[in-house]
Amino acid sequence: MRSLFRIAPVLALALGCSVTSAAAPAPRVPATAPAGAVVLADGAAYLMPPAGWTVAPGGDPAKSVTLQSADFPGMLTVMINTRPLALPNSADERDRMGRPMVEAIAKRLAQVKATVVDRPEMVTDPEVGLRIRVAFKEGDRTVEQEHLYQGVGRNLVLVSATSMGGTPEQSKAIHAAGRELLLSARVPGAAAAVAATAVGTDLTAKATPFPRGRLRIAPPAGWREVLSDANAGTIVTYQEPAHRDWSLTVNVTPLPAKAKADAQVRDALIDDLVLGQRQSFRLGGEEIEGKRTPIEDPRFLRKGRTLFAGKTVRIELTTRYRLIGDRVVTVNALGPAADTQPLMDLADKLALAIEPIVPPR
C-alpha cells in the first residue's frame, strides 16, 4: 500500500504543489463557500464533495485533503498550488505540460517496481485542464488512478481519484466522483470581484461547470455567485452588486423516464412547473399577489412575466424554460418593475448560453 500513496504526490511535486502530513489548524471558511465545502489553503479555493463522500480524518487542509466513501473501495485526494502558474489553455499547452507528468508517473512506477497494467496516458476531456490515467498492480489487486488538474483563479488544483481493487463499475464511479469534485472547485468571491462597479449586462467568456446539475453556465460579469450545485432545484443564484434588487436564479428539474419518451407528458410537466411558480411575496409587512402573463418567444419552451403590485412596491418576475439534455432548466429574473428590461434581456442571454455537461465515456 505504501507505493500507492507515492504515485499521486510525485505529480503534485513536479508542478510545485506540496503534500504534507502534519496536523494544521482548520482553514478559514469563506463567507461565500456553501455548507459542507472542502476548503483549501486557508480559503484560497473550495470544492463540494460528491454525494456519499466525506473528508477522512488527519492530513493538512492547508495543502491536501482526502475524501472517502463507505460505498466504494477508493479515495479522492485534493491538492492545491497557490503560486501563480501558466496554466494550459490549448491542446498544445496541455500536451507540453502533460508529457513531463506522464514521464514522472512512469518513472515512479519503475522505482517502486510496480506491475503496470495500463501505462500512464493523457485523456482528452474538454472540461478538465489536464487528465492523466494509469493502472498498476498492488499485491493481487489492480489500482486504477486518474489525476485531474484545473486552474481555479490563480491556483492549480489537483484531484487524484484512486480505485483500489474495485469492479469496473466501481472504478468508473470513483473516477466520475473525482471529476465532479474537481469541476466544483471555486475561488471565493470571484464573481463579485469582476467589474463590481459596473452594471453587469454581459456574460463572462468562461462558463462555470455545475457537475451535479450537469450544466455549464456563463455567469454575468461582475455579479456575485451564490452556489448551491444540486441534481435538482436551485443550482445557482446571481446578485448584481450595483442593483441589489436584481437577481437571477437557475433551477433544474430532471425529466422522469416517461417524460423523456413522451412529448405530451413532458409538456404537462412543464405546465405543472409554471402553475407551481410562486405567486405571492411578503415585503414590508405587505402581502403582494402576482398576476402572470405568458410571453411568446420561440426560443424557449415557455416564458412568462409575473407582476407583483402592492401599495408601495412593484416587482416583476420573468421566467423562461428550456429543455437541455434530460432536464428542464428554468431561469428566473427578479427586480423592480420599473427597471427590469436590461435584467430580462440578460436572463434571456444567460438561459440561451447554458450548455449540457456530457459525461466522458
Backbone torsions as a table, in degrees:
resi	resn	phi	psi	omega
1	MET	NA	-25.6	-175.7
2	ARG	-62.3	-39.7	-178.1
3	SER	-64.4	-31.5	179.5
4	LEU	-58.5	-42.3	-177.4
5	PHE	-74.3	-13.5	-179.2
6	ARG	-87.1	-17.9	-175.1
7	ILE	-72.4	-47.2	-177.5
8	ALA	-68.3	-45.5	-177.6
9	PRO	-60.7	-30.4	-178.3
10	VAL	-62.1	-33.2	176.5
11	LEU	-63.8	-47.0	-178.6
12	ALA	-63.2	-41.8	-178.7
13	LEU	-65.4	-33.2	-179.6
14	ALA	-65.5	-25.1	179.2
15	LEU	-104.9	5.9	176.4
16	GLY	93.0	2.7	174.6
17	CYS	-74.9	153.3	179.3
18	SER	-114.0	144.4	174.4
19	VAL	-125.2	122.3	-179.7
20	THR	-126.6	162.1	178.6
21	SER	-119.6	-2.0	-179.9
22	ALA	-72.4	147.8	179.0
23	ALA	-67.7	150.2	-179.2
24	ALA	-143.3	156.7	177.7
25	PRO	-62.2	154.7	177.0
26	ALA	-61.1	136.6	-177.1
27	PRO	-69.7	156.6	174.6
28	ARG	-65.9	130.3	-180.0
29	VAL	-93.1	116.3	-179.4
30	PRO	-62.8	148.6	-179.5
31	ALA	-62.0	-27.6	-177.9
32	THR	-86.5	-5.4	-179.6
33	ALA	-77.3	131.6	178.5
34	PRO	-66.6	160.2	176.5
35	ALA	-60.3	138.0	178.6
36	GLY	87.0	1.0	-177.9
37	ALA	-69.3	148.1	171.0
38	VAL	-89.1	119.0	-174.8
39	VAL	-105.3	132.3	-178.3
40	LEU	-116.1	149.6	171.3
41	ALA	49.8	51.3	175.7
42	ASP	56.2	40.0	174.9
43	GLY	93.7	9.1	179.3
44	ALA	-66.1	-29.7	178.5
45	ALA	-159.1	158.9	174.6
46	TYR	-141.1	156.0	-179.4
47	LEU	-135.1	156.1	178.1
48	MET	-104.7	119.9	179.3
49	PRO	-61.7	139.7	173.5
50	PRO	-62.6	158.6	-179.6
51	ALA	-57.3	131.8	177.8
52	GLY	88.7	-3.0	179.4
53	TRP	-107.9	134.5	-177.9
54	THR	-130.2	158.8	-179.6
55	VAL	-73.2	128.8	177.9
56	ALA	-76.4	149.0	179.3
57	PRO	-67.4	155.4	178.6
58	GLY	87.3	-175.2	179.9
59	GLY	84.0	179.6	-176.2
60	ASP	-121.7	102.4	-177.3
61	PRO	-65.1	-12.8	175.9
62	ALA	-71.4	-23.1	-176.0
63	LYS	-125.6	-40.5	-176.2
64	SER	-150.8	152.4	179.2
65	VAL	-139.7	139.7	176.4
66	THR	-112.9	135.0	177.5
67	LEU	-113.8	147.3	179.4
68	GLN	-135.1	162.3	179.7
69	SER	-136.6	138.7	177.7
70	ALA	-71.8	-15.0	-174.9
71	ASP	-94.4	-15.2	-173.2
72	PHE	-133.8	142.3	177.8
73	PRO	-84.2	80.6	-178.4
74	GLY	-176.8	-169.2	-178.4
75	MET	-153.3	159.9	172.3
76	LEU	-121.1	124.0	179.4
77	THR	-113.8	129.2	-178.0
78	VAL	-114.5	132.2	176.3
79	MET	-132.4	160.0	-177.4
80	ILE	-142.1	143.4	170.1
81	ASN	-118.1	118.0	-176.3
82	THR	-94.0	1.7	176.3
83	ARG	-79.8	141.2	178.4
84	PRO	-58.7	133.3	-178.2
85	LEU	-133.6	155.3	171.3
86	ALA	-84.2	103.5	-174.1
87	LEU	-90.5	148.7	-177.3
88	PRO	-68.5	132.4	175.3
89	ASN	-133.2	17.1	175.0
90	SER	-149.2	164.7	-178.7
91	ALA	-62.5	-39.8	180.0
92	ASP	-64.6	-42.0	-179.9
93	GLU	-67.8	-38.2	176.6
94	ARG	-61.7	-39.3	-179.2
95	ASP	-66.5	-43.1	179.9
96	ARG	-65.4	-37.1	179.8
97	MET	-76.7	-35.5	-174.3
98	GLY	-77.2	-32.3	-176.7
99	ARG	-59.2	-45.8	176.7
100	PRO	-61.6	-33.1	178.6
101	MET	-67.1	-43.3	178.6
102	VAL	-61.8	-43.2	178.8
103	GLU	-65.0	-37.5	179.5
104	ALA	-65.4	-39.8	178.7
105	ILE	-66.0	-46.0	-179.3
106	ALA	-60.0	-40.8	179.0
107	LYS	-64.5	-41.8	-179.1
108	ARG	-66.4	-39.0	177.1
109	LEU	-61.0	-40.5	178.6
110	ALA	-66.2	-38.2	-178.9
111	GLN	-63.4	-38.1	-178.8
112	VAL	-91.3	5.7	177.6
113	LYS	56.9	41.5	178.7
114	ALA	-78.5	147.0	173.5
115	THR	-84.1	112.7	-174.6
116	VAL	-81.9	127.7	175.8
117	VAL	-92.9	-50.9	174.9
118	ASP	-128.5	120.4	-179.4
119	ARG	-62.0	149.9	179.5
120	PRO	-61.1	136.9	179.1
121	GLU	-150.1	151.8	175.4
122	MET	-79.0	141.4	179.9
123	VAL	-117.5	130.6	178.9
124	THR	-71.2	127.3	178.5
125	ASP	-149.3	109.3	-175.3
126	PRO	-63.9	-17.9	-177.7
127	GLU	-91.9	-13.1	-172.1
128	VAL	-120.2	136.3	-178.4
129	GLY	-59.6	-45.5	179.7
130	LEU	-152.0	133.3	-176.9
131	ARG	-136.5	124.5	-177.6
132	ILE	-126.5	135.8	-177.5
133	ARG	-121.3	142.0	179.0
134	VAL	-153.5	152.4	175.5
135	ALA	-141.2	141.2	-179.5
136	PHE	-153.0	166.4	-179.4
137	LYS	-88.6	138.6	172.8
138	GLU	-126.5	94.8	-171.7
139	GLY	69.1	-126.5	-179.1
140	ASP	-99.7	11.9	179.7
141	ARG	-120.9	158.3	-179.1
142	THR	-98.0	128.4	176.4
143	VAL	-101.8	123.9	178.9
144	GLU	-116.0	123.6	-177.1
145	GLN	-122.1	145.3	166.9
146	GLU	-126.1	130.8	177.9
147	HIS	-112.0	121.2	-174.0
148	LEU	-121.8	129.0	-179.2
149	TYR	-115.2	141.9	177.6
150	GLN	-148.1	137.4	170.8
151	GLY	-78.6	125.5	179.7
152	VAL	-126.0	103.9	-170.0
153	GLY	63.4	-126.0	176.0
154	ARG	-101.3	12.7	-179.8
155	ASN	-101.0	158.1	170.4
156	LEU	-112.0	121.9	-180.0
157	VAL	-109.9	133.3	176.7
158	LEU	-118.5	131.9	171.1
159	VAL	-119.5	123.8	173.5
160	SER	-106.4	118.4	179.4
161	ALA	-104.7	118.3	-172.7
162	THR	-119.6	121.5	173.1
163	SER	-102.0	127.3	-174.4
164	MET	-114.9	88.8	174.1
165	GLY	76.2	19.2	-179.9
166	GLY	-82.8	176.4	174.9
167	THR	-72.2	164.1	176.5
168	PRO	-55.3	-38.1	179.3
169	GLU	-66.7	-40.4	178.9
170	GLN	-66.7	-41.4	178.0
171	SER	-61.5	-43.6	179.2
172	LYS	-61.3	-40.7	-179.9
173	ALA	-67.1	-39.2	179.3
174	ILE	-65.1	-44.5	179.3
175	HIS	-66.7	-36.4	176.0
176	ALA	-65.3	-36.6	177.6
177	ALA	-66.1	-39.1	177.4
178	GLY	-63.2	-40.8	178.3
179	ARG	-65.5	-42.8	178.2
180	GLU	-61.5	-42.0	178.9
181	LEU	-61.4	-46.3	-179.0
182	LEU	-62.3	-44.5	-176.3
183	LEU	-69.6	-13.7	177.4
184	SER	-85.0	-5.6	-174.6
185	ALA	-62.7	136.5	-178.8
186	ARG	-139.0	154.9	169.3
187	VAL	-99.2	123.9	-177.1
188	PRO	-57.2	131.3	173.7
189	GLY	71.1	12.4	-175.4
190	ALA	-62.6	-39.8	-176.9
191	ALA	-65.1	-36.5	-177.9
192	ALA	-75.3	-17.6	-176.2
193	ALA	-81.6	-13.9	-175.8
194	VAL	-93.0	113.3	175.0
195	ALA	49.4	47.3	-175.0
196	ALA	-69.2	-15.7	-178.9
197	THR	-87.4	-11.3	-177.1
198	ALA	-101.0	158.3	173.5
199	VAL	-78.0	111.4	-174.0
200	GLY	-79.3	109.4	177.2
201	THR	-123.2	13.9	176.7
202	ASP	-123.6	158.0	177.2
203	LEU	-93.7	151.3	175.7
204	THR	-72.3	158.8	-175.6
205	ALA	-72.8	-30.1	-175.5
206	LYS	-102.8	122.8	-180.0
207	ALA	-76.9	148.5	177.3
208	THR	-96.1	128.1	178.1
209	PRO	-81.0	141.4	174.2
210	PHE	-121.8	91.1	-171.8
211	PRO	-59.6	-41.9	-178.2
212	ARG	-71.4	-36.7	176.4
213	GLY	-79.3	-11.0	179.1
214	ARG	59.8	40.2	-178.8
215	LEU	-135.7	156.0	167.6
216	ARG	-118.1	127.4	-174.7
217	ILE	-126.8	127.4	174.6
218	ALA	-83.8	110.9	-175.3
219	PRO	-73.1	154.6	174.2
220	PRO	-64.6	135.6	-178.7
221	ALA	-64.1	127.6	176.6
222	GLY	87.3	-2.2	-178.9
223	TRP	-89.1	149.3	176.3
224	ARG	-81.1	132.7	-178.7
225	GLU	-101.5	125.0	174.2
226	VAL	-110.7	103.9	-170.7
227	LEU	-86.4	134.4	171.3
228	SER	-147.6	50.3	-176.4
229	ASP	-50.1	124.7	-177.5
230	ALA	-148.8	164.4	177.5
231	ASN	-71.8	-27.8	-179.3
232	ALA	-148.3	155.9	-178.9
233	GLY	89.3	-156.9	-178.6
234	THR	-73.9	125.8	179.2
235	ILE	-106.1	-20.3	177.3
236	VAL	-163.1	146.4	173.2
237	THR	-125.4	137.0	177.3
238	TYR	-115.5	137.9	179.2
239	GLN	-127.8	133.9	-177.2
240	GLU	-90.3	117.2	-176.3
241	PRO	-59.9	-37.0	-177.4
242	ALA	-78.2	-20.3	178.3
243	HIS	-128.9	84.6	-172.0
244	ARG	-63.7	-16.9	179.0
245	ASP	-88.0	-4.9	178.5
246	TRP	-88.9	138.5	173.5
247	SER	-152.5	150.5	174.8
248	LEU	-127.1	137.0	175.5
249	THR	-129.8	147.0	176.7
250	VAL	-119.9	123.7	179.6
251	ASN	-116.0	151.2	-179.4
252	VAL	-126.8	134.4	174.8
253	THR	-127.7	105.6	177.6
254	PRO	-63.2	140.7	179.6
255	LEU	-79.7	134.8	170.6
256	PRO	-63.7	159.1	-176.8
257	ALA	-54.9	-40.8	-177.9
258	LYS	-66.8	-35.2	-179.0
259	ALA	-70.7	-26.3	178.4
260	LYS	-67.0	-33.3	-175.2
261	ALA	-96.4	-14.2	-174.0
262	ASP	-127.7	111.9	-177.7
263	ALA	-62.9	-33.6	179.8
264	GLN	-66.7	-40.4	177.3
265	VAL	-65.3	-40.8	178.1
266	ARG	-61.3	-45.3	179.8
267	ASP	-63.0	-37.4	178.6
268	ALA	-65.6	-38.0	177.8
269	LEU	-62.8	-43.2	179.5
270	ILE	-65.3	-39.8	176.6
271	ASP	-59.9	-39.2	177.9
272	ASP	-65.1	-38.1	177.2
273	LEU	-62.3	-41.9	179.7
274	VAL	-64.9	-45.8	-178.9
275	LEU	-65.9	-29.5	-178.4
276	GLY	-84.8	2.1	-179.3
277	GLN	-66.6	147.6	-178.1
278	ARG	-58.0	133.7	-176.2
279	GLN	-119.9	9.3	178.4
280	SER	-153.7	151.2	174.6
281	PHE	-131.6	152.6	173.9
282	ARG	-118.4	110.1	-178.0
283	LEU	-129.4	130.6	177.6
284	GLY	58.3	32.9	-179.5
285	GLY	80.1	2.3	-177.1
286	GLU	-110.7	129.0	176.2
287	GLU	-86.0	119.7	-175.3
288	ILE	-110.9	119.6	178.3
289	GLU	-87.0	146.3	-178.7
290	GLY	-108.0	156.4	175.9
291	LYS	-128.8	118.6	-174.2
292	ARG	-92.9	138.6	176.7
293	THR	-126.4	124.1	177.5
294	PRO	-65.4	149.1	176.4
295	ILE	-121.4	127.0	177.1
296	GLU	-77.3	118.8	178.5
297	ASP	-153.4	104.9	-174.6
298	PRO	-64.4	-10.0	-179.8
299	ARG	-76.2	-15.4	-174.8
300	PHE	-126.5	156.0	174.4
301	LEU	-63.7	-45.1	176.9
302	ARG	-145.7	153.3	174.6
303	LYS	-153.5	143.2	-178.4
304	GLY	-158.1	163.4	178.5
305	ARG	-125.9	132.2	175.9
306	THR	-120.1	123.0	179.5
307	LEU	-101.2	124.1	176.6
308	PHE	-106.2	104.0	-173.8
309	ALA	-113.9	112.1	175.3
310	GLY	-106.4	-167.6	-178.9
311	LYS	-68.6	-36.6	-177.0
312	THR	-124.2	-5.9	-174.6
313	VAL	-129.2	136.2	173.9
314	ARG	-129.6	116.2	-177.3
315	ILE	-120.4	140.8	179.9
316	GLU	-120.4	132.5	176.7
317	LEU	-117.4	122.3	174.4
318	THR	-113.3	141.0	-175.0
319	THR	-133.6	135.3	175.5
320	ARG	-131.6	145.1	-175.2
321	TYR	-121.0	135.5	174.2
322	ARG	-131.5	148.9	171.6
323	LEU	-98.3	114.4	-178.6
324	ILE	-124.6	110.6	-175.5
325	GLY	65.7	-125.4	-178.0
326	ASP	-106.9	29.4	-179.3
327	ARG	-145.5	151.9	175.5
328	VAL	-92.3	126.4	-178.9
329	VAL	-109.0	128.0	-179.7
330	THR	-114.6	129.5	175.6
331	VAL	-116.4	118.0	-179.3
332	ASN	-106.6	139.5	174.9
333	ALA	-123.9	126.1	-176.2
334	LEU	-127.4	131.6	178.6
335	GLY	-170.9	172.9	177.6
336	PRO	-58.0	139.2	-173.1
337	ALA	-61.6	-27.2	-176.8
338	ALA	-81.1	-4.4	-169.6
339	ASP	-142.6	38.7	-171.2
340	THR	-107.1	-8.7	-176.5
341	GLN	-61.7	-47.1	176.0
342	PRO	-60.2	-38.0	179.2
343	LEU	-65.8	-42.7	179.8
344	MET	-63.0	-42.7	179.5
345	ASP	-64.0	-40.9	178.8
346	LEU	-64.9	-40.4	178.8
347	ALA	-62.7	-40.2	176.1
348	ASP	-60.5	-46.0	-178.7
349	LYS	-61.8	-44.8	-179.8
350	LEU	-63.3	-45.1	-177.9
351	ALA	-62.2	-41.8	-177.3
352	LEU	-72.5	-20.5	-179.0
353	ALA	-89.1	-8.6	-178.6
354	ILE	-66.9	134.9	-179.8
355	GLU	-125.5	152.7	177.7
356	PRO	-78.1	150.9	168.6
357	ILE	-94.6	119.6	179.7
358	VAL	-98.8	114.9	-178.7
359	PRO	-59.4	142.3	178.0
360	PRO	-67.0	148.2	178.7
361	ARG	-78.3	NA	NA
